[in-house]
Amino acid sequence: MASGQGQQKSDHPADAKTAAAPAAVAPPPLSAPPYNELPFATRKDLPALKLSMHVYAAEPLQRFVILNNSRLGEGDKQEDLSVREIRPDGIVLEFRGQRFFYPRDGF
C-alpha cells in the first residue's frame, strides 16, 4: 500500500454520518448568577427551596420541576418566585427581580 492510500476523503453523505462522533451535550452558559453567589440580604428573604423533581426535555412545554411541593413549568410563579428557565443542570429562578441559578442534585 502506498503512503497516504486508505486515507482518502469521501464525499458520500452516508460516510459522513458514520464518521461523525456524537457530540457531548454541554449545558448552556449560565444566564444568571448561582444561588450561592446571591447577596446575603436576598438569600435570607427567599423562601426555603426544596427541588424534589426536575424534568428536562428538548421541548420546553414538556419541562417541569416539583419545587416546594408544587409542579411548575417555565413561566410559572409561586408567590414571589418565578421559574424563568428549566435547564439540564438546574433551574433559573427569579425572586423580586433578581434572577439566579439553582442547580439540581448532582451538579
MINU-915215 format. One line per 8 residues: number of its first residue (from 1); their letters; for each residue x, y, z of C-alpha. Coordinates in Angstrom, 1 decimal, decimal comma. Each point is the difference from the previous one (the first is absolute). Layout:
// MINU-915215
NUM) A) X Y Z; ...
//
This chain:
// MINU-915215
1) MASGQGQQ) 0,0 0,0 0,0; 1,4 3,4 -1,0; 0,4 2,7 2,6; -3,2 2,0 0,4; -2,1 -2,7 -1,5; -3,1 -0,9 2,1; -0,3 3,5 1,3; -2,1 1,3 -2,8
9) KSDHPADA) -2,8 2,4 0,8; -3,4 -1,2 -1,1; -2,7 2,5 -1,0; -2,7 -2,6 0,4; -2,6 1,1 2,6; -0,4 -3,4 1,6; 3,8 -0,1 0,7; -0,3 3,4 1,8
17) KTAAAPAA) -2,7 -1,3 2,3; 2,0 -3,1 1,1; 3,2 2,0 0,4; -1,5 2,7 2,2; 0,3 -0,7 3,7; -3,0 1,0 2,2; 0,6 3,4 1,6; -0,3 0,2 3,8
25) VAPPPLSA) -2,9 2,2 1,1; 1,5 2,8 2,1; -2,4 2,2 2,0; -0,4 3,5 -1,4; 1,9 2,8 1,8; -1,6 1,3 3,1; -2,5 2,8 -0,6; 0,0 1,0 3,7
33) PPYNELPF) 2,3 -0,2 3,0; 0,0 -3,2 2,1; -2,1 -0,1 3,1; 3,0 0,0 2,3; 1,3 3,2 -1,5; -3,2 2,0 0,7; 0,4 2,8 2,6; -0,8 -1,1 3,5
41) ATRKDLPA) -2,9 2,4 0,2; -1,7 -1,7 -3,0; 0,7 -3,5 1,2; -1,5 0,6 3,5; -3,2 1,3 -1,6; -0,4 -2,9 -2,3; -2,4 -2,8 1,0; 1,5 -3,4 0,8
49) LKLSMHVY) 0,7 -1,7 -3,4; -0,7 -3,7 -0,2; 0,5 -1,4 -3,5; -1,4 -3,5 0,2; -0,4 -0,7 -3,8; 1,7 1,4 -3,1; -1,1 -1,0 -3,5; 1,8 1,4 -3,0
57) AAEPLQRF) -1,1 -0,7 -3,5; 1,0 1,5 -3,4; -3,6 1,3 -0,4; -0,4 2,9 2,5; -3,7 -0,8 0,6; 1,0 -3,4 1,4; 2,4 1,4 2,6; -1,0 0,3 3,6
65) VILNNSRL) 1,2 0,0 3,6; -1,5 -0,9 3,3; 1,1 2,9 2,1; -1,3 0,4 3,6; -2,6 -2,7 -0,7; -1,4 1,8 -3,1; 0,2 -1,0 -3,6; 1,4 2,9 -2,0
73) GEGDKQED) 0,9 0,5 -3,6; 2,0 2,8 -1,7; -1,8 3,3 0,7; -2,0 -1,2 3,0; 0,0 1,9 3,3; -0,2 -1,0 3,6; -0,5 3,2 2,2; 3,1 2,2 -0,7
81) LSVREIRP) 1,9 -2,8 -1,8; -0,2 -0,6 -3,7; 1,4 -2,8 -2,1; 1,8 1,7 -2,9; 1,9 -2,9 -1,6; 0,3 -3,8 0,6; 3,5 -1,1 -1,1; 1,5 -3,5 -0,1
89) DGIVLEFR) 2,1 0,8 3,1; -2,6 2,0 2,1; -2,4 3,0 -0,2; 0,2 3,7 -0,4; -2,3 1,7 2,5; -0,9 3,6 0,6; -0,8 1,4 3,4; -1,0 3,7 0,3
97) GQRFFYPR) 1,7 0,9 -3,3; 3,2 -1,9 0,8; 0,7 -3,0 -2,2; 2,2 -2,9 1,2; 0,9 -3,5 -0,9; -0,9 -2,9 2,4; 1,7 -3,3 -0,9; -1,7 -3,4 0,1
105) DGF) 1,6 -2,7 2,1; 3,2 -1,4 -1,5; 1,2 3,3 -1,6
//
